[in-house]
Amino acid sequence: MTFTRTVELDGHIIDSGMMQQAMGIVMDLDGDFDVEQFDVGRQKDEPSYCRMSVTADDRETLQEILHELHQIGANLTDLVDARVEASPADRVVPVGFYSTTNHPTDVRYRGEWLPVEDIEMDCAIVIEETDDGPRASTKVLNGIEEGDLVVTDEAGIRVKPPERPRDASGPFGFMQGGVSSERPSESLIGEVADALRETKADGGNVLVVAGPALIHSGGGDALAELVREGYVDMISAGNGFATHDIERGLYGTSLGMDMETMEHPRKGHKHHIYTISEVIRAGGIAEAVEEGLIESGVMYECVKHDVPYVLAGSIRDDGPLPDTITDTIEAQNAIREQAHRADMVLMLSTLLHSVAVGNCLPSTAKTVCVDINPATVTQLLDRGSSQAIGMVTDIGTFVPTLAEKVLEADGEN
């Protein structure tokens, strides 16, 4: 006895490799497929369409195949409503709940397709009845409340990965993603600068995820300039980034090293803890700016230009600064709010904070990952964004060059 379901793929399924990937999934999981219809787009901008039946020897194997196909955008042809089940208790989802991808997703409910709001990976989909009709949105597991209508299984759900047609241009165009330490950095940074300017020109939001290495390597002034000139809308970082940024303004050091001479002055290793102490004494970063204690740097520009920042704490933090969020769930929710508003994200030499932000990003957000360590960039790109590029380079070179190219274009206009 065999079990069969029919799925369909549409869009730029050949250029993006989706067709090959779908067939590979079926074969790797010991299933079989039969292509019932295959319409090939004959121009660069024409989509293709494929309908195939998928067969397996048992129901469990077929379900596993369908789940994997669904993750890449192959959807069941059955026009059925999604199955929903009430959550039995707070933070408890029904068995077999649908776990989201980070791709744009629709759910069919009462015969209508509803777009899933605030899409991010590894969440549940909850249907809510409102005065304006039903709406679908994601919820993290710790946000589930008893009685929430949670979607289960893959039926009645369609996933739409961002398309990458062959004639797309720019660093986020067709098959341009991936890690590069060999591409001409100057020209690629120029393309990133163009994308950043275009994002702002279109009214989009730019989120910068920054690590302490950005300050240590001398990129702080350039990032501060981008904030001052309105090219950064939000910053996500940690206690260390803010501390060393402020330390540099107070003592001219970062993690105790003189940023001009590269030497370690006497008691320089204590500068970061002195910095934290003085900010605590002032009552916070904004208060320290207002009283004149902090007069320069990224955090200074954020306060002066009303650029919101999230400082997510960790178990290893010194102090921490009063602005650092020490409650993990609270920090996650603050990061999530930023990520949902971001149209372009620059992840600059911070693995852990970038992973946290990346978990909350939709696949449509343009993402640039920069780190001197190739493994870090690869790990960040592997988190699933279809619109991501990676650069293996010195962050102290990347950020000043990026700022120069962005502001240089300003001067030409």
N, C-alpha and C positions, 0 to 999 in steps of 0.2 A: 504494500500500500504506500502511495506517495501523497504528499501534500503540496499544493500549488497556490501561489498568489501572483497577481500581475502588478508590475510597477511601471512608472514612466519617468523619463528624464527629458528635460527640455532646456533650451538655452544654448550656450556655447560649449556643449558637452564634449566636443572633439578637441577644440583648442585648449580647454582647461584640463583635459585628461580625465574628466568625470566618467566618460564611457568606458575607457580602459580600466579605470579603478573599480567601477561597478562589476564588470565581468570578472576581475581578479578576486573581488570579495566573494562572489558566488563560488568560484572554483576553489579558493583557499579554504572555504568552510564546507567543502564536500557536497555542494549543491549542484544543480544543473540549470541552464537557462535556455530559452528559445526566443529569439528576436521575432516578434510578431509584426512590427512596423518600424521602419527606420527612414526618416526623412532628413536628408543631409542639406544643410545650408550651403549654397554654392557661391555666395559672396562673403567677404570678410565680416560684414555686419549682419549677416543672416543667421538666425539661430537654427539649431537642429532639434530633432525630436526622435525619441526611441521609446517603444513600448515592448517590454519583455515579460514573459512568464518565468517565474522562479520556482524550482521544484526541489524538494528535499525528502529524504526517506522517513523523517519523523517530524512532528509538529514543533518540537523544541529546537531542532536544527534550523527549520524554516524561520522560526521567530528570531533566532540569532542572526541569520542572514538578513532578514528584513530590517532588523535594528541597525546593522552596520550600513546597509544601503541608505537607510533613512538619514543617517548622520551626514552623508555626502550630498543629499538633495534628491535622492530617488524616492518618489512618493507613490503610495498605493493609489490605484485608479478608482477604488471603491468610493463613491460619493456617500459616505456615511458620517453621521455625527460622531464627534469624539466621545469617548466614554468618560464619564465623570463620577467621582465617588466622594462622599463627604469625609473629611478628615476626622478620625475617631477621637483625637485629643490634640492639645497644643503640641507643636513640634513633632507630630507623628503624621506621616503621609500614608495613604493607602498602599498596600502591597502592589507592586507592578506600576507605580506612578511613572509618568513620562518625565525623563530627565532631559532638559533642554540642551541644544547646541548653542553656539553664539551667533548663528545665522538668523536672518529675518524669518519669522515663523508665523503661520496662520493656523487657527484652530476652527474647525467647523462645529457650530453649536446652533441647534434649532434651525438647521438648513441654511445658515449663513456663515461665511468665512469671517472670522474676527482676527485682526492683526494682534499679535502678542506684544504688549507694551513692555518697555525696559528689558529687552531680551539680553540675556547673558547665559553663559554655559553653566551646567550642573545645578539648575534650579527646577522647581515644580511650576506648572502652569495652573493658575487659579482662575476660575470663572466667577465673576461677581455680577449680580443683578443690580442695576442702577435705574434711576428715573429716566435716563436716556437710553435704556436698553442694556443688554449684557456686554461686558467688556472682559478681555483676557489680559492677564499680566503675569510676570514671573514673581515668585517668592522663594527666598532661600529657606532652607529647612527650619532654621530657628525662628523664622517669621510666620510659620504655619500656625493657624488658630483652629481650634475645634470647630467643626462644621464647615470649614472652607471646602468649596467644590473643586477638587483636584482632578486634573486630567490624567487618565491612565492609558497605557498601551500606545501604539503608534497610529491606530486608526483615526481618521478624521483630522490628521495633522499634516501640514505640508511645510517643508523646509526649503528656503530659497537662498542658496549660497550666492554671494556676489559674483556676477559674471565678469569674465576677463576676455573680451573679444580680441582678435588678433591685431586689430589696428589701434588698440589703446596705446596712448603715449605717456611719457613721464615715468618717474621711478616706481609708481604703483600700477603701471600698465601691464599688458599681457606678459605673463611668465617672467616678470622682472623681479619678483620677490626672491628672497633667499639671502644667504650670508655672503658678503664680499669683503675680502681684504686686498683684492687685486684690481678691482675697477678703479679708474681714475678718481680719487677721492674728491678732488677739486670740482670736477664736473658734476659728480653725484650730489655733493653738498649743495651745489648751485641749484640742482633740480629740487632738492628738499626745500631750499629757501623759496623757490617759486611756488611749491605746493603749500608752504606755510602762508605765503602772501595771498594765494588764491583762496585758501580757507578763510582767512580774515576778510577778504574782499566779498566773499559770499555770505558773510555774517556768521561764520562758524566759530567754534570754540577750540582753542589750543590748550592742551594739558601737558605740562612738563613734569615728568617723574625723575627726580634728581637725587643722586647719592653724594656722600661726602667727597668722593674722589674728584668731583667736578670742582670743588673748592681747592683741594690739595694740588690739583694740576694747573691751577691758574685760570679756570674758565668762569669764575664767579662774576667778574666785571662784565663779561659779554652777556651772560644770562640776565644780570641786573639791567643792562641796557635794553635787552629785548622786552623785559617787563615794563621798564619806563616808557618805551615807545609803543606799548599797546599790543605787542605780538604774543603775549602770554596771558591767558585768561584764568588759569588755575595752576597751582603747584601742589604736587603730592610728594612728600618726602618723610624723613624721619628726624628724630631728635638730633642725630649726629650732623646731618646736613645743616640744619639751622644753627646749631651751636658753633660749628667751625666757620660758617659764614659770618656770624656776629663776632666771633673771636678774631677774625681777620681785621674787622673794623676797629676793634678795641685795642688789639695788641700787635697787629701786623703779622700774626702767625696763623697757621692752620695745623691743628694737632701738634702744636708746639714748635713747628718749623717756620722760620722767618721766610715769608713769601718773596722777599727781594733777594736776600743773600743765600737762601737755602740752608742756612745754618740753624743750629738749635741753641737759642739763647738760654742763659741760666734761668731756671724755673719755668722754662717754656712749656714743659710737660704739664704744668699746672694751669696753663692759661684757659683750657677748655672748662675746667671746673670753676675757675674764677668767673668766667663768662656766665655760666649757668647761675652762679650765686648772685651776680649783679642783676640779671634779668628777673630772677625770683624776687629780689629785693624791690625791683621796680613794679612788680605785679604782673608782668607779661611782656611780650615782644612789642605790642602796640604802645603800651605804657612807657617802655624804654625808649621808643622812638619819640614819643611826645615830649619826654623830659630831656631829650638831647643826648641820651647815653649812646644810642645807635644812630649813626649819621651816614652810613653807607652800606652797600651790599644788597643781596637779593631780598632778604627779609625786609630791609628798610624800604625798598622800592615797592614791595607788596603792600606794606602798610600805607605808604604815601599814595598809591594809585588804586587802592581798594581791590587788590587782586587776592581772592581767597586762597588759603593754603590749608592743607591737612598734614599734620605731623603725627604719623602713626608710631606709637611707642613699641619697644621690644624689651625682653627680659634683660638685655645687656646694657640698657641705657644708663648713663650717669645723670644724676639730677632727679628727674629730667626737667626740661624747661616747662614752665606753667602751661604753655600752649600745646604740649605734647599729649595726645590722647592715649591714656594708659589702659583703658578698657578695650579689649580686643574686638568685641562685637560692635561697640560704638565706633571704633576706628574703621572697621569693615564697612559699616553703613555710610560713614562719611566719605570713604573712598568710592563706594558704589554710586553715591550721588554725583560725585565729580565725573566718574567714568561714563555714566549715562548721558551726560551733557557734552561729552567730548566728541569733536569731529576729527581731530588730529592729535596724536599723542607722540611726544618725544620721550623715550626711555633712555636716560643718560647715566650709565655706569652705576646701576643699583639693581642687583638681581632680585632680591626678596621683595622690595616695594614694587618693582615692575611686574613680578608674578602676581602680586595682590591686585594691582590695577588691571593687568591683562585678563585675570579671571572674570572681571566685571564688564569687559569691553565687548560690544557687538563686533562681528567680523567685518562690518562696513567701515569701521573707524580706521583711518589711515594711521599706520603705526611705524615709527622709526626707532630701531633698537641700536644703540651704540655702546660698545665696550671694547676694551683692549684684549679681553679674553674671548676667543672664538666660541668656547663651550657655553659661555653665558649668553651670547647672542643667539646661538642655536637653540638653547633651551627656551628662550623667550619666544622665538618665532614658532617653535613647535607647539605652542599653546593654542594655536588654531586660527589665528587671524589670516584671512585671505588677502588683506590689504596691508601687508607688512613687509618692510625691507630691513636688512641688518647690515651694519658696518662694523668691521673690526678695525678700530683705530683709536688713537689717543683722544680722550674726551677734551683735554686741554687744547687740542688743535681743532677739533670738530666745532665746538661751540663758538669760539671767536671767529672762525671762518664763516660759520652759518650767520652769525650776527652781522658780519661785514657785508656779506652778499645780500642779506635782507635789507639792510639800511642803505647800501650802495644803490640798490634799485629804487629806493625812496628818493634819493638825491637826483636820480635821472628823470624822475617824473615831475 
